[in-house]
């Protein structure tokens, strides 16, 4: 037996098992079995796949084992049990036949494998049952977790994000939950404020956290961009933890390994994102209000767009803000070609709709909206910004017209709905008591309670709509109190601002500019909080200026309202006197002023 070439193979699937060193028990048993036979086991014949899935045959140690077997370097192989070779029954048969053809005897510690037809049949049946049992366990686990998530059980979540502490069932009186960690929650709120209100980038947030020596959950004071990004995208902070954000799919073949990763991955699957509408929400304590969370998502998307612009370079004042009102595609700047200049110097370009380029859409032009001269459009938009900031009285007048019918007391309709809601709930309670006492039968109980619950849902929806309208009225009252402060802070030195300062002011105040056939619609950001201070002589950059502040009572307020002013398109190098139309996306019931085409325009015919 001393001359027999032997080897051992061991495997554990998950990285968690790998970290716990559970593979050591397999290795020690296999070594003990070889020692009983009095055979020397060379270290190079110990084939160990630590943390690799058995669902695939592509494993580093298994690949080396098969190469050694093919070269005739082994006569006997010891494995703890068949599923350590492979989870899939077909893979087990493939490997065993491959080893048998090479003259290698395979021995399993849990049972000896005979060569009789009965022994082979038993091995095959065990492999098939093991594979079936594994699939059923995974399916039951998946369905059980999904049902628990649908009823709002926190126990299906693997852990709590930064800002929370995960309390397990055994420690939480039989129910898992998230508990707020006050110090971490303070950091989370600060990060959301920096992005949602101060309009910071993720990189700037990381720098600020590093400067203030805020610690991560692992105790580090250096924050990674990916950590901050995941934090800002996590819906748990608005009170709705998400379950089912990803799912596993079979690994697709690659031409080469990803940078920094091994050629043979540990797992035979990869993680695929699930559409947001398919997520399941689980109620948890909220750290930020929903308005701030949504403002952060909007700002992150805007930062991403501006980062692409920054990589290409900025050439135009309104770059990244222009949108076609006809088709929805963006406008881009197109310089005048040397042949079109005809030897004359021209310091301007034209803005052109992407949908008007037939070559982008297989030779078919999607949009016939006109081109606009950049210099005249920039001047018109800048004048509109200056008008709004220098004299916001017309904006204030519009807001006052919206509020003149609002009252301070709850409307009679709301009081009536609240009374109806209370009566319906009392009716449900009485109905349940009657059913419990046996006064009514189940066949009568179920349809009646169903109708009552449907009626309560309808009443609650009506109450929510009325309360939303009252909330908007309160927001508009707060806007009226901050308009004067808004104008004072930004109009000082407005007309002396250089090109970069103008661009930063426009980026801070203008959400988008929509170009129509007859008008240019400037969509402003106007919120109820205090405005930024764009003309600070110590800094010419508005990237860190606050989009909004807290109200006087410290309550969180919506971070942006949309206000549109429409400018007629002048045809010549003159800017038309301002006749504006006002509308608000959240209040569509107000009539919008339509302007006829002026006698001047900045459209190239």
N, C-alpha and C positions, 0 to 999 in steps of 0.2 A: 504493500500500500504506500510505501514511502515514495515510489516513483510516479504515483498518480498525480496528474495536474488537476487541482481543484480550484474552484472559485466560489464566491458568494455574491448574491445580488440582494440589495435592500432598497426600499423606497418608502417615502411618506409624501402625501399629496400637497398639503397646504404649507404656506410659509409660517403659519401659527404653530403647526406641528414641528416645523424645522427649528423655530426659535425655542420651543420647549424641549428640544433634544430627544423627542420620542423615538427617533430612529436608532438611538443607542441601544435600546432594548432588543431590537431586531438583530443588530450587528453582534451583540454579546452572545445571543442564543446561537447564531450561525457559527461564530468562532468556537463556541463550546462544542457544537456538534462535530465540527472538523477536528477538533482536538481529541475527541473520543475515538476517532478513527486512526489517530496517530499519524496524520498527514500534515505536511508543512503547507501553510497558506501564505504565499508571498503577498506583500502589500499591493502590488500592481494587479492582483487578481481579486481585490475587493472593489466591487462595482457598486457605488452608492449614489443614488439619485435623491438628494435631500431637498424636498420642497417642489417636486415635479409631479404633475398630474399623470395618473395612470390611464387617462382617456386617450392619450396619443402615444405613438411609438417613437416620436422624435424626442429622445431624452439623452443627455450627454453620456451618462454611464452605460445606458442600454446600447447606445451606438457603439461604444468601445467594446462592450461585451460581445456583440454580434460580430465585430471585426476580429476579435481574438478567437471566437469559435470558428469563424470561416477560415482562419489561418491554421487551425488545428492546435491551438495553444491550450485547450481545455479538454478534460475527459469527464469531469463530473462537476455539476453546478448545484449549489444549495440555495434554496429560496424559502422564505418563511411560509408563504401560502400562495396559491395561484393568482389571487388578485393583486399581489405585489408585482407580478410580471406585467399584468394588464387588467384593466377593468372590463374591457370589452371581450366577450367570449370569442369572437372571431380573431381578435389579436392574440389571445392566449393560444388558440389552436395553431395560428401561424408561427408563433415563436417556438412552441413545443415541437412542431414538425421540422422547423429549421434546425433546431438543436439536435433532434434525433437523426436527421440526415448527415449531420457532421460528426456523429458518433459520440455525442455528449449525453450523459445520463443526468436527468434533472430530478432532484430530490426535494420534496416539500417537508418542512418540519411538522406541520399539523397532521400529515398523513403520508404514508408511503404510496407511491403510484405504481400499481402493478401493470403488467403487460397483457393481461387477459382482456377479452372484449368487455366483460362486466366492469372491470376497473376503469377502462377507457370511457365506457358509457356513464359511469358514476361521476367521473371527472367532468365530462361534458355537461351533464345535468346540473352539477354544482355550479359550473361557470355560467350557464344560462340563468339559473335561479338567482345567482348573485347579481348579474347584470339587471334582471327584471326588478329585483328588490331595491337596488340602488335607484333605478328610474322612478319607482313608485314612492320611495322616501323623498326624493327631490320634489316630485309633483305635489305630494301632500304638504310638504314644508312650504312650498311656494303658495299654494292655495290658502293654507292656514295663516301665513303672514299677510297675504293680501286682504283676507277677511278681517284680521285684527286691525289693519291699517284703515279699512273702511269704517270701522266703528270707533276709530280715534285712539287706539291703544299705542302708547309710546314705546311699549316693549319690543315692537318690531324694528325699531331703530337701533343700529349697532352701537351708537354712542351719542354724546351731546357735543355740539360745536362749541367753539370758543365763546365764552360768556355764560355758559350753562354748566351745571353739574348733573350727570346722569345718576338718578337714584333708582336702583334695581328693585325688582318686585319684593325681594326678601327684606330690603331695608325700607321700603315704602308702604308697609301695611298691605302687601299683596297687589300693589299697583305701581308700575314704573312711571316715572315722571321726570321732567326737567326742573331743576332749581336754578334760579338766577344767582350767578356769582357777581356780587356788586362791583368789585374792582374791574373785572373783565368786562362787565356790562358797560361801565363808564367808557372804556376804550372803544367798544363797539359803537356806542352812540357818537363818540368823537369822530371816528372814522367815517360814519355815514354823514355826519354834519360837514366834514371837510369836502366830501365829494358832492353831496346833494345841495349844499348851501354855498360853500366856497368854490365849488366847481374845480376841485383839484384833480390831478391825474393820479393813477395808482402809484407811479414812481414818486410823486411828491408826498403822498400819504406815507409811503415807506420811509422816506427821508425824515418826515416829521416824527414818526414813531421812534425812529432810531435816535433822533436828537433828544426827545423827551425821555428816553430810556424805558419805554414801555416794554413789558416782558410778554413773550409769547407763552403758550401753555407749557412749553418745555423749558422755560426759563431764559430763553435767548432774548437779547435786546436788538438783534438785527432781524428785520422783517423781510420775508421774501415776497416778491410781487405776486406769485401764484397764491400765496396764503391770503393776501389782502383781496385778490380778485375773487377767490372762492368765498370769502367772508361777505363781500358785497353782493354776491349773487345768491346767497343762501336765503330762501324765503322763510326760514325758521325765525329770523329776527323780526319779521312783521307778524309773528304769531301763527304761522302755518308751516310746520315742518313737512318736508316733502318725502314721500316714500315711492320707490319705483322710478327714480331718476335715470337709472341705467339698467341694462340687461346684458347678459353674456351671449355671445355668438361664437360659432366655431372659428378657429384661427384660420385666416386666409394665407395662402402661400405668398412669400415675399421674395423678391429678387436678391435682396441683401438685408442684413440685420440693421435695425435702427441704431442710430448713433448712441454709443454708450450702453448698448444692450447686447446680450449674448446672441450668437447665431441661432441657438436652439432655446426658445423661451421656456420658462418653467411651466406655464399653463397652456393647455390646448385651446383656450378661448381668449377672446378679447372683449373689452368693455365697450358697449355701444350706447350712446345717449338716446334717451326716450323723449319724444315730443312733450313739451310742457303741459299740453292739455290732457295727457294721459297720466300725469302725476296724481298721487293721492295725498291729500292734505290732512295733517294731524294737528289738532290745536295744542299749542304750547304757549308759555308766557311770552308776550311781545316785548322787545327791547326798543324798537322804533315804530313810529306810526306808519301806516300804509302809504300815505302821501309822500313821506320822505323816502321810503323804499322805492316807490315808483320813480321819483325824481332822480334817484341814484342810478337806476337802470337806464333812464333816458340820457343822463349825463355820461355814463360809460359808453353808450352807443355813439354819442356825439364826440367823445374823446377819441374813439377808434377812428371815426371818419377824419377828424382833424389830424390825427397821427399820420394817416396816409397822405393828407395834403402836405404836412410838414416834410415828409420824405421826398416828395416831388418838388417842393419849393413853392412859395407863395408869390404870385405875380399880380393878383387882382384883389381889390378891396373886399369884394363880396364872394370870394372864392369859397365854395362849399355850402353856400346859403341859397343859391338860385335853383328854383324848381319850376318846371313847366306846369302851368295851370290846366293845360289841355290834356296831356297824356301822363303826367306825373313823373316823367324822367327828369334827370338833373340837366341844368345848363352848364356848359363848359366854355372856357375862354379860347377863342381861336384868333391868333394873330393874322394880320393881313400879309399875304404872300408878297414877295418882291415884285412879281409880275403885275399884281393888282395895284401896287403903289404907283407904278408908272414913273418912277424916279422922284416922287414927292415924299418927304419925310412925314410919317404918320405915327403919332405916339399913342394911338389907341388900338383896341382890338374889338372883336364882336363876340357876344355871348350867343351860343347856338345850342339848341335842344338836341340831346343825344338821339331822341326818336326821329329827328329829321335826317339822320345819317343813314341812307339806305344800305350802305356797305356793312353796317353792323347787324342787319336783319335780313340777310340773304337777298339783297337787292330791292327790298320793299321798304318804302318810306312810311313810317308809322305816324308822324306828326308833321303838320304844316304850319306850326306856329313860327312867327317871324324871329329874325335875329335882332339883337339889340346892341347898340354901341356901349361899350363898357364905361367909358369916361362919363357919358351923360347919365347912364343908369346909376353909377356910383354917386354922382353929384346929387341926383334926385333923392336917392335913399338917404344920403347924409343930411340933406336939408330937412327931410321928414323927421329924422332922428333929432336934429337940433330943434325943430319946431315942438316936438313932443316934450323935450327936456326943458326948453326955455319957457314954455307956457302950457302947462298941463290942464288949463282951465276947461278946455273943450272936452278933455277926457273925463274930468271931474263932473262936468255937466251931464255927460252920458251916463255915468254911474248913478248920479242922483235921480235921473229919470227912471232908472231901474228899481230904485229903492223907495220911491215916493209912496207906493201902495203897501209897503210892508209894515207890519205892526210888531209890537214888542211881546204881546201876549200870544199864547198858542191859539191857533185858529179853532173855531167851533168844530170844523170837520175833524181835526186831530183829536179833540176831546171826545167826540162821538165815536171815533174808531177805537180809542183806548178803552172806552166803556164797553164797546162791543167785544173787544178782545177779552176783557175780564169775564164777561158773561159766557162767552164760548168756552173758556177754560173751566168755569164753574160747571157748565153743562157736561163737559167731558168727565170731570170728577164725579158728578152724580151718576153718570152713565156707568162708569167703572164700578162704583159702589153697588148699583143695582145688579150688575152682572155678577159681582162677587157674592151678593146675597141670594142669587138665584131667581130674582124677580123677572129677568128677561133671559131668553135663550141666546146661544152663540150665533145662530143664524140671523137674529134680529140685531144683536150687539155689533157685529163686525161692520155692516154697511152704514149704520148710524154713526159710529165713531170715525169711520173713514170720511164721511161727509163733514163732520165737525172739524176734523183736522185739516181738510182741504179749505174750509171756510176760514180757519185761523191763519193758514198760510197766505190766503188772499188779503186778509186784513193786515197782516204783518208787512206785506209788500207795499200796501197803500201807506201805512205809517212810515215805512222807510223812505218812500218817495217824498212825503211831506217834510220829514226831518231833514232830508238832503237839501230840499229847497230852502228851508230855514237856515241851514248851515251856510249855503252859498250867500244868502242875504247878509249873514253876519260877516262873512269874508269881505264882501263889498263894502260894508261899513268900515272895516279896518283899512281897506284900501284908501278910502276918502281921507282918513286921518294921517296917511303917510305920503300923500301926493306932494305936499309942499316940501317936506324933507327930501323927497326924491329929486325934485327939481333943483333945490339949493345945492345938493352935493355934487351934481354932475354937470351943471351948466357953467361953472366957473372956468374960464379959459377954453371954452368949447370950440370957438372959431379959430383959435390959434393952435389947435392940436395938429401934430404932424401925421404923416401917413400911417405909421405903426400905431399911434394912439387912436386914430380914427378907426382903424381896423379892430383894435381891441374893444373899443366902445361898442361898435356894431356887433361884434361877436357876443358881447355881454348882454345886449339889449334886444337884438333881433334874433328870432328863432328861425325864420326862413323868409325868402322873398319869392313870391309866385308871379310869374310872368304870363299874362294873358294877351289876347289879341289887341285889346283896347286899353288895358290897365295893368299897372304893376301893384300887387298887393304886398304890403310890408307887414309881416306878422311879428308883433312885438311880444316880449316877455314882460308882463306887468304883474307883479305879485303884491300882496298886502304888507310885505316887510320892507325894511329900509334898504335902499339901493347901495351898490358899490360906490367906491370913491375912485373913479377912473383916472383923474388927473393929478394923482399924487406925484409930486416932483421927485420923490425918492425912488420911484419905480415906474417904468414906462410899460409894464406888463400887467394886464388885468386878469391873468390866469388864476390868481389867488384871491381876487376880490369876491366878497360874498354876494351871491345871487339874492340872498334874503337873510333876514334876521328873525329872531323871535319877536312875537308881539309884546306889548307892554306887560301883559299878564303872564308871559312866559310860555304860552301854549304854542304847540306846533301848528303851523299854517300851511296850506298848499303852496308849493314853491313856484308855480308859474301859472299865470292866466294868459290866454292868447288874445291879443288885440290887433285888429287888422286896419290899416289905413291904405286906401287905394289911390294911386297916382296915375292920372292920364298920361299916355305916352306922347311926349313932344316929338315933332318931326325934325326940327332944326336944332342948332346948338344952343337953344334957349330952354330953360326949365320953366314949365308952366307954373303959374301961381297955384298955391296949394288949395285944392278942393278935395276934402278927404271923406271917405266913407268908413264907418265904424261898425265892426261886428265882433261878436264874441262866440267862440265855438261852443261854450258850455250853455249859452242862452240863445238857442236858434229861433226863438219865437219873435225876437225883435226884427223889425224890417231893416233891410240893408239898402243903403243909398246907392243907386246906380248912376254912374257918370257917363255922359256921352263923350265920344272921342273929340279931343281938342283940335285946335287949328294947327298945333305944332306937334311933332312927334320925334322920337329918337329911334325909329325903326328904319332899317335900311330897306328900301323898296326893291 
